[in-house]
Amino acid sequence: MKVLYLLIIMICNSIGSFAQDPGQDLKEIIQQQETDWNKNDMKAFSSVFSDDATLINFLGMYWKGRENIITEFSHINECCIKPTMVKFEFLDSKMLSKNAAFAHIKETLTAKEDYAVPGGMVKKGTVSTKFITAIFEKSNKNKWEITSMQVTQVNVPPGK
C-alpha cells in the first residue's frame, strides 16, 4: 500500500511539473521590471540580469554584466527614466530547453514631463514604442535570469 501511495504522489508531482508554464514566470519578471522602472528603482529593475548578462539599448550601447547594467541605468535615471512611465506588454515566449527561453516584449514609454535628451527635448505626453527580445536562463539557484536583452526603437515613417 505504501508503494502505491508513493507511486501516486510521484505521478502527481510529475504531472504538476509538466503543467507549470515557464512563460508565466517570465511574464512575472517583466511585470516586476515595469513596476521597478516606474518606481525609478534601477537596481531592482536590473537585479534580474545574470552576472554576465549583456544589454544592447535602443541607441546601440552595449552594456556587459549586471553591475554595469545597474550603473548605466542609474546614470540615466534622473534625466531619462524618472520623467517617464513604461508599460511592458509580454507578446510571446518560447522554451528552448528546460533551462533556456526567449521572450518578445513591447515597450510603450510615455513622457510624464518635458525632459532633455542629447539633441533635443522630449515633450510631456510623447509616446515611443520599442520591441525587446530577452533571453532567459534558469540559474543554478533554479531562478530565471535575463542573460541577453536587445531593445529596438520603432520608427514610424512620416505620414503613417
SERO-4910 file (N, C-alpha, C, O; in steps of 0.05 Angstrom, whole numbers):
BEGIN
 pado doro    nc1    nc2    nc3   cac1   cac2   cac3    cc1    cc2    cc3    oc1    oc2    oc3
  Met    A     16    -24      0      0      0      0     17     25      0     12     45    -14
  Lys    A     39     25     16     57     48     17     69     53    -10     72     76    -18
  Val    A     77     32    -24     89     35    -50     69     47    -70     76     65    -86
  Leu    A     44     39    -69     23     50    -86     19     80    -80     17     96    -98
  Tyr    A     18     86    -54     15    114    -46     39    131    -56     34    153    -66
  Leu    A     63    122    -53     87    136    -62     86    139    -93     94    160   -103
  Leu    A     77    119   -107     76    120   -136     55    141   -144     61    156   -163
  Ile    A     33    142   -131     12    163   -137     23    191   -132     19    208   -149
  Ile    A     38    195   -110     50    221   -105     70    228   -126     70    251   -136
  Met    A     87    209   -134    107    215   -155     93    223   -181    102    241   -195
  Ile    A     72    208   -189     58    214   -214     45    242   -212     47    257   -231
  Cys    A     33    249   -190     20    275   -187     41    297   -188     36    318   -200
  Asn    A     64    293   -175     85    313   -176     96    317   -205    101    339   -213
  Ser    A     98    294   -219    107    296   -247     87    311   -264     95    328   -280
  Ile    A     62    305   -261     41    319   -276     42    349   -269     40    366   -287
  Gly    A     44    355   -244     46    383   -235     69    398   -248     66    421   -256
  Ser    A     92    385   -249    115    399   -261    112    403   -291    122    422   -302
  Phe    A     98    384   -304     93    388   -333     73    410   -338     74    423   -358
  Ala    A     54    413   -319     33    433   -322     43    462   -317     30    481   -326
  Gln    A     66    465   -304     75    492   -299     82    506   -325     93    494   -343
  Asp    A     75    531   -326     80    547   -350    104    565   -346    101    586   -332
  Pro    A    128    558   -356    151    575   -352    146    603   -363    158    623   -353
  Gly    A    130    606   -384    123    632   -395    111    650   -374    115    674   -375
  Gln    A     96    639   -356     84    655   -334    105    666   -316    103    689   -308
  Asp    A    126    650   -311    149    661   -295    162    684   -308    169    704   -296
  Leu    A    165    682   -335    178    704   -350    161    728   -350    170    751   -347
  Lys    A    134    725   -353    115    747   -352    118    762   -326    118    786   -325
  Glu    A    119    747   -304    121    759   -277    147    775   -274    146    796   -262
  Ile    A    169    765   -286    194    780   -285    191    807   -299    199    828   -289
  Ile    A    179    806   -323    175    830   -339    156    850   -325    160    874   -325
  Gln    A    135    839   -313    116    856   -298    130    870   -275    125    893   -269
  Gln    A    148    855   -261    162    867   -239    182    888   -249    185    909   -236
  Gln    A    194    883   -272    211    904   -284    196    929   -290    206    951   -285
  Glu    A    172    927   -300    155    950   -305    150    966   -279    153    990   -278
  Thr    A    143    951   -258    139    964   -232    164    978   -222    163   1001   -213
  Asp    A    187    965   -224    212    976   -215    220   1001   -231    229   1021   -220
  Trp    A    216   1000   -258    221   1024   -275    204   1047   -265    214   1070   -262
  Asn    A    179   1042   -262    160   1064   -255    164   1074   -226    155   1096   -220
  Lys    A    178   1059   -210    187   1068   -183    215   1081   -184    225   1090   -164
  Asn    A    227   1081   -208    254   1091   -212    274   1076   -195    293   1088   -184
  Asp    A    271   1050   -192    289   1033   -177    305   1016   -197    298    993   -203
  Met    A    326   1028   -207    342   1015   -228    358    991   -218    364    973   -233
  Lys    A    364    992   -192    378    969   -180    359    944   -180    368    922   -188
  Ala    A    335    948   -172    315    926   -172    309    918   -201    307    894   -207
  Phe    A    306    938   -218    300    933   -247    321    915   -259    316    896   -274
  Ser    A    346    920   -252    369    906   -263    376    880   -249    393    865   -258
  Ser    A    364    875   -226    371    852   -210    365    825   -223    376    805   -215
  Val    A    347    825   -243    340    800   -257    360    793   -279    357    772   -291
  Phe    A    379    810   -284    400    803   -303    421    785   -290    427    788   -267
  Ser    A    432    767   -306    453    749   -295    478    765   -291    481    787   -302
  Asp    A    497    754   -276    522    768   -271    536    776   -297    549    797   -298
  Asp    A    535    759   -318    549    764   -343    530    772   -366    537    769   -389
  Ala    A    507    782   -359    487    790   -379    497    812   -398    515    827   -391
  Thr    A    485    813   -422    490    835   -440    464    849   -446    442    836   -447
  Leu    A    465    875   -449    442    891   -457    451    910   -478    470    925   -475
  Ile    A    437    910   -501    441    929   -522    416    947   -522    394    938   -529
  Asn    A    420    972   -514    397    990   -512    389   1000   -540    402    994   -560
  Phe    A    368   1016   -541    357   1025   -567    375   1044   -581    371   1050   -605
  Leu    A    395   1055   -567    415   1072   -580    439   1057   -591    458   1068   -603
  Gly    A    439   1031   -586    461   1013   -595    484   1011   -575    505   1001   -581
  Met    A    480   1021   -551    501   1019   -530    501    991   -519    481    979   -514
  Tyr    A    525    980   -516    530    952   -507    538    953   -478    560    963   -472
  Trp    A    522    941   -461    528    940   -432    532    911   -425    516    894   -431
  Lys    A    554    905   -411    561    878   -404    563    875   -373    577    890   -360
  Gly    A    548    855   -363    548    849   -335    527    864   -319    521    887   -324
  Arg    A    515    850   -299    494    862   -283    503    888   -270    488    907   -270
  Glu    A    527    888   -258    536    913   -245    538    936   -264    531    958   -257
  Asn    A    548    931   -288    550    952   -308    522    961   -317    518    985   -321
  Ile    A    504    943   -320    476    949   -328    463    967   -306    450    987   -312
  Ile    A    467    959   -281    457    976   -259    469   1004   -260    454   1023   -257
  Thr    A    495   1005   -263    509   1031   -264    499   1048   -287    493   1072   -283
  Glu    A    496   1037   -311    488   1052   -334    459   1062   -331    453   1085   -337
  Phe    A    441   1045   -322    413   1054   -317    412   1075   -295    397   1094   -298
  Ser    A    429   1072   -275    429   1092   -253    439   1119   -264    429   1140   -255
  His    A    458   1119   -283    468   1144   -294    447   1159   -309    446   1184   -309
  Ile    A    429   1145   -323    409   1158   -339    382   1161   -325    362   1170   -336
  Asn    A    380   1151   -300    355   1151   -286    343   1180   -283    320   1184   -290
  Glu    A    359   1198   -273    348   1225   -268    340   1239   -294    318   1251   -295
  Cys    A    356   1237   -315    350   1252   -339    328   1239   -356    311   1252   -367
  Cys    A    330   1212   -358    315   1199   -380    295   1177   -371    280   1168   -387
  Ile    A    296   1169   -346    278   1148   -337    257   1159   -318    234   1154   -321
  Lys    A    267   1174   -298    249   1186   -278    226   1202   -291    203   1200   -281
  Pro    A    230   1217   -312    208   1232   -324    190   1216   -342    174   1227   -358
  Thr    A    193   1189   -341    177   1172   -359    161   1151   -343    166   1147   -320
  Met    A    142   1140   -357    127   1117   -347    128   1096   -369    124   1102   -392
  Val    A    133   1071   -361    135   1050   -381    112   1030   -377    102   1025   -355
  Lys    A    104   1018   -399     85    995   -399     98    973   -416    104    978   -440
  Phe    A    102    950   -404    112    927   -419     89    908   -425     74    900   -407
  Glu    A     87    901   -450     67    881   -459     82    856   -468     97    856   -487
  Phe    A     78    834   -453     91    809   -459     77    797   -484     54    790   -482
  Leu    A     92    795   -506     79    787   -531     79    756   -534     59    744   -539
  Asp    A    103    744   -530    104    715   -532    131    705   -520    149    721   -514
  Ser    A    133    679   -518    158    667   -509    160    639   -520    140    628   -529
  Lys    A    184    629   -520    188    602   -530    210    589   -512    231    600   -508
  Met    A    204    565   -503    223    550   -488    243    538   -508    235    525   -528
  Leu    A    269    541   -503    290    530   -519    299    503   -507    308    485   -522
  Ser    A    298    502   -481    304    478   -466    291    481   -439    277    502   -434
  Lys    A    294    463   -421    282    466   -395    295    489   -379    283    498   -359
  Asn    A    318    498   -388    332    520   -373    337    544   -390    352    562   -382
  Ala    A    325    546   -414    330    569   -432    305    576   -447    290    559   -456
  Ala    A    300    602   -450    276    612   -464    282    640   -474    300    654   -465
  Phe    A    266    648   -493    267    676   -502    238    687   -501    219    673   -502
  Ala    A    237    714   -499    211    728   -499    213    753   -516    234    765   -518
  His    A    190    760   -527    188    786   -541    169    803   -525    148    794   -516
  Ile    A    177    828   -521    162    847   -505    159    873   -520    177    882   -534
  Lys    A    135    885   -518    131    911   -530    132    932   -507    119    929   -487
  Glu    A    149    952   -511    152    973   -491    138    998   -501    143   1007   -524
  Thr    A    121   1010   -485    109   1036   -491    118   1055   -469    112   1051   -446
  Leu    A    133   1075   -477    145   1094   -459    131   1121   -463    130   1132   -485
  Thr    A    121   1132   -441    106   1158   -442    121   1178   -424    127   1172   -401
  Ala    A    125   1202   -435    138   1224   -420    117   1235   -401     96   1244   -409
  Lys    A    124   1235   -375    106   1246   -354    110   1277   -352     94   1291   -341
  Glu    A    133   1286   -363    140   1315   -362    160   1319   -385    171   1300   -396
  Asp    A    165   1344   -391    186   1351   -411    213   1343   -399    218   1346   -375
  Tyr    A    231   1333   -417    258   1327   -408    277   1329   -432    270   1324   -455
  Ala    A    302   1335   -425    323   1339   -446    337   1312   -451    343   1297   -433
  Val    A    343   1308   -477    359   1285   -486    380   1297   -505    377   1319   -515
  Pro    A    402   1282   -510    421   1293   -529    408   1299   -555    395   1282   -567
  Gly    A    410   1324   -564    399   1332   -590    371   1343   -589    359   1349   -609
  Gly    A    359   1346   -565    332   1358   -564    318   1355   -538    329   1348   -517
  Met    A    292   1360   -540    274   1358   -517    252   1338   -523    243   1336   -545
  Val    A    244   1323   -503    221   1305   -505    199   1319   -489    202   1327   -466
  Lys    A    176   1323   -503    154   1337   -491    136   1318   -476    132   1295   -483
  Lys    A    124   1329   -454    105   1314   -438     83   1302   -457     73   1316   -475
  Gly    A     77   1277   -452     57   1263   -468     68   1249   -492     53   1233   -504
  Thr    A     93   1253   -499    106   1239   -521    106   1209   -515    113   1201   -493
  Val    A     99   1193   -535     99   1164   -531    118   1152   -552    117   1159   -575
  Ser    A    135   1134   -542    153   1120   -560    149   1090   -556    142   1081   -534
  Thr    A    154   1075   -577    150   1046   -576    176   1032   -583    191   1041   -600
  Lys    A    181   1011   -568    205    994   -573    196    965   -572    177    958   -558
  Phe    A    211    948   -585    208    919   -582    233    908   -569    256    917   -575
  Ile    A    229    890   -551    251    878   -535    252    848   -540    231    835   -539
  Thr    A    275    838   -545    280    809   -545    297    803   -520    319    814   -517
  Ala    A    287    785   -503    302    778   -479    307    748   -479    289    732   -484
  Ile    A    331    740   -473    339    712   -470    341    707   -440    355    721   -425
  Phe    A    327    686   -431    327    678   -403    341    651   -399    339    634   -417
  Glu    A    354    649   -377    366    623   -370    360    618   -341    361    636   -324
  Lys    A    354    593   -335    349    585   -307    376    581   -293    392    564   -302
  Ser    A    381    596   -272    406    595   -258    408    569   -241    389    554   -239
  Asn    A    432    565   -230    435    541   -213    419    544   -187    417    525   -172
  Lys    A    408    568   -182    390    572   -159    361    567   -167    343    573   -152
  Asn    A    357    555   -191    330    549   -202    313    575   -205    289    575   -201
  Lys    A    327    597   -213    314    623   -216    319    633   -244    342    631   -254
  Trp    A    299    643   -258    302    654   -285    317    680   -283    311    697   -267
  Glu    A    337    684   -301    352    709   -303    354    716   -333    354    699   -350
  Ile    A    355    742   -338    359    751   -365    389    751   -371    405    763   -357
  Thr    A    397    736   -392    425    734   -399    432    753   -423    455    760   -427
  Ser    A    411    761   -438    416    779   -460    390    793   -466    368    782   -465
  Met    A    393    819   -473    369    835   -480    377    855   -502    398    868   -501
  Gln    A    360    856   -522    363    875   -545    338    892   -547    316    881   -548
  Val    A    342    918   -547    319    937   -548    320    951   -575    341    962   -583
  Thr    A    298    951   -589    297    963   -616    275    985   -616    252    980   -610
  Gln    A    283   1009   -624    265   1032   -626    247   1028   -651    258   1020   -672
  Val    A    221   1032   -649    203   1031   -672    201   1059   -683    192   1078   -669
  Asn    A    209   1063   -707    207   1089   -721    186   1087   -742    189   1072   -761
  Val    A    164   1102   -739    143   1102   -758    149   1122   -780    156   1145   -774
  Pro    A    147   1113   -805    153   1132   -827    134   1156   -826    112   1154   -817
  Pro    A    144   1180   -835    127   1204   -835    100   1199   -850     99   1185   -870
  Gly    A     79   1209   -838     53   1207   -851     38   1181   -845     17   1176   -856
  Lys    A     50   1164   -829     37   1138   -823     30   1136   -794     19   1116   -785
***
